[in-house]
């Protein structure tokens, strides 16, 4: 994912189950990673998503992949590249039955804030499964506690489509 922050482009990506960030002056690059190190050197992680709260505080949501796929959040320094290690917080893990048909998976977090509540849209189940779907969790604080909707999954097996996951909510002009 690429973000424009204070005139600079940041690309957050995963390579070999390590989360990294590179920067560029243009959205087409070239993107460069000054230090070739993982943002989380001691964790295997994927599916990172940047969220900047209304007060300007940057957070990185990501999926920790040990003993199942769990979603965590960490506050970033104002350089948008350094994780404040003491802020890493567990958000959700696969507990609902629909998330555990093929593997124990919560992944692909996307965050939206609306009327003071945080909404996390995430995927559940193994991505190769026909039962892959999208769920939603809500919190009053970005660090939780997060409460999954009992109606989850909110999108799964629509019509003839299978393997629906990794939502990306956005606001339009309306």
C-alpha positions in Angstrom: 0.0 0.0 0.0 1.2 3.5 -0.8 0.4 6.6 1.2 1.1 10.3 0.7 2.2 11.8 4.0 3.6 15.3 4.3 4.7 15.4 0.7 6.5 12.0 0.7 5.2 8.7 -0.5 5.4 5.6 1.8 5.0 2.1 0.6 4.4 -0.5 3.3 5.0 -4.1 2.0 5.7 -7.6 3.1 8.7 -9.7 2.0 9.4 -13.2 3.3 6.9 -12.6 6.1 8.6 -9.4 7.2 7.0 -6.0 7.2 9.0 -3.2 5.6 8.6 0.4 4.4 10.2 2.3 1.5 9.8 5.9 0.5 9.8 7.9 -2.7 9.1 11.4 -4.0 6.6 10.2 -6.6 3.8 7.6 -6.4 5.5 5.7 -9.3 8.9 5.6 -7.4 11.6 4.7 -7.4 10.9 3.6 -3.8 14.0 3.1 -1.6 14.4 1.5 1.8 17.2 3.3 3.5 17.8 0.5 6.1 17.1 -2.9 4.8 15.5 -4.2 8.0 12.1 -5.3 9.0 9.9 -3.0 11.0 9.2 -6.0 13.3 12.6 -7.9 13.3 11.4 -10.6 15.8 8.0 -11.3 14.3 6.7 -13.1 11.2 4.0 -10.8 9.9 1.9 -10.0 6.8 -1.0 -7.8 5.7 0.1 -4.4 7.1 -2.2 -1.4 7.0 -1.4 2.2 8.0 -4.1 4.1 9.9 -3.6 7.8 10.9 -6.0 8.8 13.6 -7.8 12.2 13.7 -5.1 13.6 16.1 -2.4 12.6 13.5 -1.1 9.6 15.4 0.0 6.9 13.0 -0.7 3.2 13.7 0.2 0.1 11.8 -2.2 -2.8 11.9 -0.7 -6.2 10.9 -1.1 -9.9 11.1 1.1 -11.9 13.4 1.5 -15.4 11.9 2.4 -17.7 14.7 -0.1 -20.2 16.2 -2.8 -19.0 13.8 -3.2 -15.6 12.2 -3.8 -12.8 14.8 -4.3 -9.1 14.2 -2.2 -6.6 16.1 -1.7 -2.8 16.2 1.3 -0.7 17.1 1.8 3.1 17.2 4.4 4.5 14.9 6.9 7.2 15.5 6.3 10.4 13.6 8.8 9.2 11.0 6.1 6.7 9.9 8.7 4.0 9.8 9.6 3.1 13.4 7.3 1.0 15.6 7.0 2.0 19.2 7.6 -1.5 20.6 5.9 -0.8 23.9 2.7 -0.1 22.1 2.2 -3.4 20.3 -1.3 -4.6 21.2 -3.3 -7.7 20.3 -6.6 -6.9 18.6 -8.3 -10.1 17.5 -7.7 -13.7 16.9 -9.9 -16.3 15.2 -12.6 -17.4 17.7 -15.8 -17.4 15.6 -16.6 -20.8 13.9 -16.7 -19.3 10.4 -13.0 -18.2 10.8 -11.7 -21.7 11.5 -13.1 -24.0 8.8 -9.7 -24.2 7.0 -7.1 -22.9 9.3 -7.4 -20.4 12.2 -7.2 -17.1 10.3 -7.9 -13.4 10.9 -6.0 -11.3 8.3 -6.2 -8.3 6.0 -7.3 -5.6 8.4 -8.7 -2.3 7.1 -9.7 0.4 9.6 -12.3 3.2 9.4 -13.3 5.6 12.1 -16.9 6.8 12.2 -18.8 8.7 14.9 -16.0 8.0 17.4 -16.0 4.2 16.8 -13.3 2.2 15.1 -14.4 -0.4 12.6 -12.0 -3.1 11.5 -12.9 -5.1 8.4 -10.9 -8.3 8.2 -10.8 -11.6 6.5 -11.4 -15.0 8.1 -10.7 -18.6 7.2 -8.0 -19.8 4.8 -7.7 -17.7 1.6 -7.9 -20.8 -0.5 -11.2 -21.8 1.1 -14.6 -21.3 -0.5 -15.6 -20.1 3.0 -13.1 -17.2 3.0 -15.0 -14.1 4.0 -15.0 -10.7 5.6 -15.9 -9.9 9.2 -16.2 -6.7 11.2 -15.0 -5.8 14.7 -15.7 -2.6 16.6 -13.8 -0.7 19.3 -14.1 2.6 21.2 -10.3 2.8 21.5 -7.9 1.9 18.7 -6.1 -0.5 21.1 -9.4 -2.2 22.0 -11.0 -4.1 23.3 -12.3 -5.1 19.9 -15.7 -6.8 19.7 -16.5 -8.9 16.7 -20.0 -8.6 15.3 -22.1 -11.7 16.1 -23.5 -11.4 12.5 -20.1 -12.2 11.0 -19.2 -12.9 8.3 -20.7 -9.8 6.7 -19.6 -11.0 3.2 -19.1 -14.6 2.2 -20.1 -16.6 -0.9 -21.9 -13.8 -2.7 -23.7 -15.3 -5.6 -21.2 -17.4 -7.6 -18.1 -15.8 -6.1 -16.0 -17.8 -3.7 -13.0 -16.8 -1.6 -14.1 -13.2 -1.0 -11.7 -11.4 1.4 -9.5 -8.5 2.1 -11.9 -5.6 2.0 -10.8 -2.0 1.4 -13.3 0.5 2.7 -13.2 4.1 1.5 -15.1 7.4 1.5 -16.4 8.8 -1.7 -17.4 12.4 -2.4 -20.9 11.9 -1.0 
